[in-house]
């Protein structure tokens, strides 16, 4: 296993991290025996970083049981997250944190994250409550070793959040298809240059880049595998192609994978052990570019996420809205809707597609010549109905609390 430290984190963080949200379930409950076999193998293969959260139903408890049964706590770096959006006072943070320690059967956590910050305002709300002072106390007591946040939002807000506090780590969504979405590569490079450890989530878009690639993209990687075989290299699965792209980036500290089989652990550990920074060949790079082209071909709006259309006079996050709309056609309506809720509906400032006033300034700046006002109307029709408006009302109560 490879390990990548940072200026602020000296512990041995494994390049491959274990995402504990997707433990296998049996009759609705986590299959503890199966999960523990898989956790044992991961640790034997050198995995040290284990990611969970308060809202991952049963995950913290299952990890806590494993710690009790295995005695492997000192070989594990435990990362968990607090749902700050449910907290209105430091008492709420304290209550949840103590509950998490009990669930995890530990007296400290290695990494504690604000779960799903979506904008600078969401962090400023935490500041007003007194989170920085509370974290400082927890660090001094040793109950929290490192502090960070997970992020769903646009690049501009990500950079603002990075600049607003002395973070240890940040967790972002990134994969070869989303290099220009959410925090993106720009956010990765910006945060890493400041010594912040970067944890990657959704490296395979929840498995979509492993199991649901369009035929054209599959063909691209199959042809690339033939070239690898001719060069004496091992052929890669679609999942390994996805992970390899991230492992190649030296700015990446750890890539999370929600592994729930022995085969997945073995497969992912192999590629994590064998992919060194800047090791991709020109042939590999060409394969990713071709696969992206094939995937984009099934999408409806030819947005590349370049951001030239921004800023919008009404605060709409145009690239994010378009990405969410395209998810409807590449991954299904629910995937797009869920992402739209996280990245747009819950933002502090109005970023809804339905806020478009059709001024047309964005369309004049678009290199792809997209009729952005018309497409904004399509996004609003698809996602911003009664459920969306309900989420907006909930958000209003959240910001008043």
VMD Tcl script that draws the C-alpha trace (Angstrom):
set ca {
  {0.00 0.00 0.00}
  {1.12 3.54 -0.68}
  {0.81 6.25 1.97}
  {0.64 9.97 1.46}
  {1.10 12.39 4.31}
  {0.55 16.14 4.26}
  {2.08 19.14 5.97}
  {-0.67 19.04 8.59}
  {-1.25 15.31 8.90}
  {1.74 13.13 9.72}
  {-0.13 9.85 10.19}
  {0.19 7.17 7.51}
  {-2.97 7.71 5.47}
  {-3.42 4.87 3.01}
  {-3.89 5.93 -0.59}
  {-6.95 3.66 -0.68}
  {-9.50 4.41 2.03}
  {-12.39 2.25 3.19}
  {-15.80 3.86 2.76}
  {-18.00 2.33 5.44}
  {-21.35 3.59 4.16}
  {-21.84 0.57 1.92}
  {-21.35 -2.37 4.28}
  {-23.39 -5.33 3.02}
  {-26.81 -5.76 4.60}
  {-28.88 -8.81 5.40}
  {-32.59 -8.50 6.19}
  {-32.12 -4.74 6.36}
  {-29.27 -4.83 8.88}
  {-25.52 -4.63 8.36}
  {-24.02 -8.09 7.96}
  {-21.52 -7.72 10.80}
  {-19.70 -10.99 10.26}
  {-19.16 -10.31 6.56}
  {-18.13 -6.70 7.20}
  {-15.53 -7.80 9.76}
  {-13.98 -10.33 7.37}
  {-13.63 -7.61 4.79}
  {-12.26 -5.07 7.26}
  {-9.67 -7.62 8.41}
  {-8.48 -8.15 4.85}
  {-8.31 -4.42 4.16}
  {-6.13 -3.86 7.23}
  {-3.92 -6.80 6.28}
  {-3.45 -5.19 2.85}
  {-2.41 -1.92 4.46}
  {-5.58 0.17 4.45}
  {-5.51 2.59 7.40}
  {-8.23 5.19 6.65}
  {-11.85 4.28 7.49}
  {-14.63 6.74 6.70}
  {-18.09 6.81 8.28}
  {-20.68 9.38 9.42}
  {-23.40 9.95 12.00}
  {-26.07 9.66 9.31}
  {-24.82 6.41 7.72}
  {-27.40 4.15 9.30}
  {-25.65 1.56 11.46}
  {-22.19 2.24 10.03}
  {-20.61 3.80 13.13}
  {-22.03 1.04 15.33}
  {-20.71 -1.69 13.01}
  {-17.27 -0.10 12.99}
  {-17.38 0.16 16.78}
  {-18.22 -3.52 17.11}
  {-15.32 -4.36 14.85}
  {-12.95 -2.27 16.98}
  {-14.15 -4.17 20.06}
  {-13.80 -7.61 18.45}
  {-10.54 -7.06 16.59}
  {-8.40 -4.92 18.85}
  {-7.22 -3.09 15.73}
  {-7.99 0.47 16.87}
  {-4.35 1.57 16.79}
  {-4.02 0.33 13.20}
  {-6.98 2.43 12.09}
  {-7.50 6.09 11.33}
  {-11.20 6.70 11.99}
  {-12.92 9.56 10.16}
  {-16.51 10.45 10.94}
  {-18.77 13.40 10.24}
  {-21.26 15.53 12.14}
  {-24.53 16.71 10.53}
  {-23.96 20.37 11.35}
  {-27.19 21.27 9.55}
  {-29.17 19.65 12.40}
  {-27.28 21.55 15.11}
  {-28.42 24.89 16.52}
  {-25.98 25.11 19.43}
  {-22.69 23.73 20.70}
  {-24.72 21.52 23.02}
  {-26.02 19.74 19.92}
  {-22.49 19.22 18.61}
  {-21.39 17.92 22.02}
  {-24.32 15.52 22.31}
  {-23.79 14.06 18.84}
  {-20.02 13.78 19.30}
  {-20.39 11.85 22.56}
  {-22.91 9.56 20.90}
  {-20.44 8.95 18.08}
  {-17.65 8.05 20.51}
  {-19.98 5.54 22.15}
  {-21.04 4.07 18.80}
  {-17.44 3.74 17.67}
  {-16.25 2.36 21.01}
  {-13.34 4.80 21.10}
  {-12.32 7.78 23.18}
  {-11.05 9.80 20.22}
  {-11.50 10.19 16.48}
  {-8.63 10.82 14.12}
  {-10.57 12.97 11.68}
  {-13.77 14.87 12.41}
  {-15.60 16.51 9.51}
  {-18.44 18.93 9.05}
  {-20.72 16.83 6.89}
  {-21.75 18.31 3.55}
  {-20.85 21.97 3.62}
  {-22.42 23.47 0.51}
  {-21.32 27.10 0.66}
  {-19.25 29.59 2.62}
  {-22.42 30.62 4.42}
  {-22.94 27.10 5.75}
  {-19.50 27.28 7.39}
  {-20.09 30.84 8.65}
  {-23.20 29.58 10.40}
  {-21.05 27.00 12.22}
  {-18.62 29.77 13.16}
  {-21.43 31.82 14.70}
  {-22.47 28.85 16.81}
  {-18.91 28.54 18.12}
  {-17.61 25.46 16.29}
  {-13.98 26.68 15.89}
  {-13.63 27.21 19.65}
  {-15.28 23.85 20.37}
  {-12.96 22.07 17.95}
  {-9.93 23.76 19.53}
  {-11.00 22.39 22.92}
  {-11.48 18.89 21.51}
  {-8.08 19.00 19.84}
  {-6.44 20.13 23.06}
  {-8.08 17.25 24.95}
  {-7.03 14.77 22.27}
  {-10.59 13.70 21.49}
  {-10.29 15.04 17.94}
  {-6.92 14.76 16.20}
  {-7.70 16.53 12.91}
  {-10.59 18.66 11.64}
  {-12.05 19.06 8.17}
  {-15.19 19.07 6.07}
  {-16.89 17.21 3.25}
  {-18.12 19.32 0.39}
  {-20.91 19.45 -2.18}
  {-21.06 22.69 -4.11}
  {-19.30 24.79 -6.73}
  {-15.62 25.67 -7.11}
  {-15.93 29.28 -5.98}
  {-17.48 28.45 -2.62}
  {-15.00 25.63 -2.06}
  {-12.08 28.02 -2.38}
  {-13.79 30.51 -0.08}
  {-14.26 27.82 2.57}
  {-10.63 26.72 2.24}
  {-9.54 30.31 2.86}
  {-11.90 30.81 5.80}
  {-10.23 28.43 8.30}
  {-7.03 26.52 8.98}
  {-8.32 23.12 7.84}
  {-6.45 19.84 8.15}
  {-8.38 17.90 5.50}
  {-11.18 18.33 2.97}
  {-13.30 15.64 1.34}
  {-14.50 16.26 -2.20}
  {-16.17 14.38 -5.02}
  {-13.80 13.77 -7.92}
  {-13.41 11.32 -10.79}
  {-12.30 11.45 -14.41}
  {-15.76 12.52 -15.54}
  {-16.16 15.26 -12.90}
  {-12.78 16.98 -13.22}
  {-14.56 20.30 -13.77}
  {-17.56 19.75 -11.47}
  {-18.06 20.77 -7.84}
  {-14.62 21.51 -6.31}
  {-12.99 19.81 -9.30}
  {-9.31 19.68 -10.14}
  {-9.02 23.43 -9.51}
  {-10.21 22.95 -5.94}
  {-7.94 19.94 -5.45}
  {-4.85 21.86 -6.54}
  {-5.81 24.95 -4.54}
  {-6.32 23.07 -1.27}
  {-3.32 20.78 -1.70}
  {-1.05 23.78 -2.30}
  {-2.02 24.93 1.19}
  {-0.98 21.66 2.79}
  {-4.52 20.38 3.25}
  {-5.07 16.64 2.91}
  {-7.60 15.80 0.20}
  {-9.90 12.81 0.63}
  {-11.76 11.76 -2.52}
  {-15.33 10.45 -2.42}
  {-17.40 9.05 -5.29}
  {-14.35 8.06 -7.36}
  {-16.63 5.83 -9.44}
  {-19.79 7.92 -9.11}
  {-21.38 5.39 -6.78}
  {-20.31 2.54 -9.04}
  {-21.64 4.09 -12.24}
  {-18.16 4.33 -13.77}
  {-17.64 0.66 -13.00}
  {-20.98 -0.97 -13.77}
  {-23.03 1.38 -15.93}
  {-20.71 2.78 -18.58}
  {-22.30 3.25 -22.02}
  {-21.17 0.71 -24.65}
  {-18.91 3.21 -26.40}
  {-16.94 3.92 -23.22}
  {-16.63 0.22 -22.45}
  {-15.21 -0.35 -25.92}
  {-12.63 2.40 -25.39}
  {-11.28 0.79 -22.23}
  {-11.39 -2.69 -23.75}
  {-9.22 -1.47 -26.62}
  {-6.89 0.26 -24.18}
  {-6.58 -3.01 -22.28}
  {-5.43 -4.73 -25.45}
  {-2.69 -2.14 -25.76}
  {-1.73 -2.72 -22.13}
  {-1.56 -6.48 -22.69}
  {0.67 -6.01 -25.72}
  {2.97 -3.85 -23.58}
  {3.14 -6.59 -20.93}
  {0.90 -4.75 -18.46}
  {-2.05 -6.21 -16.57}
  {-5.46 -5.43 -18.00}
  {-7.69 -3.31 -15.78}
  {-11.35 -3.52 -14.84}
  {-13.53 -0.47 -15.43}
  {-13.34 0.26 -11.69}
  {-9.54 0.11 -11.76}
  {-9.45 2.52 -14.69}
  {-11.46 4.95 -12.56}
  {-9.29 4.60 -9.47}
  {-6.03 4.74 -11.43}
  {-6.89 8.21 -12.75}
  {-7.09 9.52 -9.18}
  {-4.08 7.64 -7.81}
  {-2.01 9.23 -10.56}
  {-2.61 12.70 -9.03}
  {0.03 13.43 -6.35}
  {-2.26 16.03 -4.74}
  {-4.72 13.28 -3.77}
  {-4.15 12.02 -0.22}
  {-6.70 9.20 -0.09}
  {-9.42 7.77 -2.33}
  {-12.45 6.27 -0.62}
  {-14.08 3.14 -1.97}
  {-17.25 1.62 -0.56}
  {-15.91 -1.93 -0.77}
  {-18.23 -4.75 0.24}
  {-16.61 -7.88 -1.16}
  {-13.26 -9.64 -0.89}
  {-12.85 -9.32 -4.66}
  {-13.31 -5.54 -4.59}
  {-10.75 -5.15 -1.80}
  {-8.16 -7.26 -3.62}
  {-8.80 -5.47 -6.92}
  {-8.65 -1.98 -5.42}
  {-5.60 -2.69 -3.28}
  {-3.72 -3.92 -6.34}
  {-4.28 -0.72 -8.28}
  {-3.52 1.43 -5.21}
  {-0.22 -0.39 -4.74}
  {0.82 -0.23 -8.39}
  {-0.15 3.28 -9.52}
  {2.54 5.84 -8.79}
  {2.03 9.61 -9.24}
  {2.37 10.79 -12.83}
  {2.56 7.22 -14.11}
  {-0.22 7.36 -16.71}
  {0.93 6.98 -20.29}
  {-0.17 9.04 -23.28}
  {-2.23 6.01 -24.34}
  {-3.96 5.98 -20.95}
  {-4.74 9.69 -21.16}
  {-6.17 9.23 -24.65}
  {-8.40 6.42 -23.37}
  {-9.86 8.64 -20.64}
  {-10.51 11.45 -23.12}
  {-12.23 9.06 -25.52}
  {-14.31 7.48 -22.74}
  {-15.43 10.90 -21.53}
  {-16.50 11.76 -25.07}
  {-18.58 8.57 -25.25}
  {-20.21 9.25 -21.87}
  {-20.96 12.86 -22.76}
  {-22.59 11.69 -25.98}
  {-25.51 10.25 -24.01}
  {-25.99 13.52 -22.11}
  {-28.42 16.21 -23.26}
  {-26.51 19.45 -22.59}
  {-22.95 19.70 -23.99}
  {-21.65 21.58 -20.93}
  {-17.96 21.00 -20.14}
  {-18.10 22.73 -16.75}
  {-15.60 25.40 -17.87}
  {-17.44 28.12 -15.91}
  {-17.09 30.85 -18.57}
  {-20.82 31.50 -18.18}
  {-20.29 32.55 -14.57}
  {-21.01 34.56 -12.53}
  {-24.76 34.63 -12.97}
  {-26.54 37.85 -12.00}
  {-29.10 35.82 -10.04}
  {-26.53 33.59 -8.35}
  {-27.42 30.41 -10.29}
  {-24.67 27.79 -10.34}
  {-25.07 27.11 -14.06}
  {-22.47 24.31 -14.55}
  {-23.80 22.43 -11.53}
  {-27.40 22.71 -12.71}
  {-26.40 21.35 -16.12}
  {-24.41 18.50 -14.63}
  {-27.41 17.53 -12.50}
  {-29.68 17.66 -15.53}
  {-27.33 15.40 -17.51}
  {-27.26 12.89 -14.66}
  {-30.93 12.24 -15.43}
  {-29.92 10.73 -18.76}
  {-26.64 9.05 -17.81}
  {-27.55 7.66 -14.39}
  {-31.29 8.10 -13.88}
  {-33.69 10.71 -12.54}
  {-33.16 9.91 -8.86}
  {-29.40 10.32 -9.12}
  {-29.78 13.73 -10.73}
  {-32.52 14.84 -8.34}
  {-30.57 13.81 -5.24}
  {-27.49 15.65 -6.47}
  {-29.57 18.73 -7.32}
  {-30.94 18.78 -3.77}
  {-27.46 18.62 -2.22}
  {-25.68 21.05 -4.51}
  {-28.40 23.57 -5.33}
  {-31.46 23.38 -3.08}
  {-29.54 23.42 0.20}
  {-27.18 26.27 -0.74}
  {-27.44 29.32 1.50}
  {-27.93 31.72 -1.38}
  {-30.54 31.07 -4.10}
  {-28.91 29.01 -6.86}
  {-32.06 27.55 -8.35}
  {-32.47 27.20 -12.10}
  {-35.94 28.68 -11.70}
  {-34.34 32.00 -10.67}
  {-33.20 32.58 -14.26}
  {-34.41 35.93 -15.65}
  {-33.34 35.06 -19.24}
  {-30.95 38.00 -19.55}
  {-28.83 35.93 -21.94}
  {-25.44 37.25 -20.77}
  {-24.30 33.73 -19.87}
  {-25.15 32.36 -23.32}
  {-22.98 35.02 -24.99}
  {-19.99 33.81 -22.95}
  {-20.55 30.07 -23.51}
  {-17.85 28.43 -25.70}
  {-20.28 25.59 -26.47}
  {-22.98 28.02 -27.70}
  {-25.55 26.53 -25.33}
  {-28.90 28.30 -25.11}
  {-28.51 28.56 -21.37}
  {-31.81 30.36 -20.51}
  {-33.81 27.70 -22.34}
  {-31.87 24.87 -20.70}
  {-32.32 26.51 -17.27}
  {-36.05 26.32 -17.84}
  {-35.69 22.61 -18.64}
  {-33.69 22.02 -15.44}
  {-36.35 23.80 -13.39}
  {-39.15 21.76 -14.96}
  {-37.30 18.52 -14.30}
  {-36.22 19.01 -10.68}
  {-37.71 22.08 -9.04}
  {-41.24 21.00 -8.26}
  {-43.12 20.55 -5.00}
  {-40.42 18.47 -3.28}
  {-37.76 21.00 -4.22}
  {-39.87 23.84 -2.83}
  {-40.31 21.89 0.38}
  {-36.55 21.54 0.70}
  {-36.25 25.29 0.09}
  {-38.63 25.97 2.98}
  {-36.65 23.63 5.23}
  {-33.49 25.46 4.22}
  {-35.10 28.76 5.25}
  {-35.79 27.39 8.73}
  {-32.20 26.08 8.91}
  {-30.66 29.46 8.19}
  {-32.91 31.15 10.72}
  {-31.89 28.71 13.47}
}
mol new
graphics top color blue
foreach p $ca { graphics top sphere $p radius 0.5 }
foreach p [lrange $ca 0 end-1] q [lrange $ca 1 end] { graphics top cylinder $p $q radius 0.2 }
display resetview
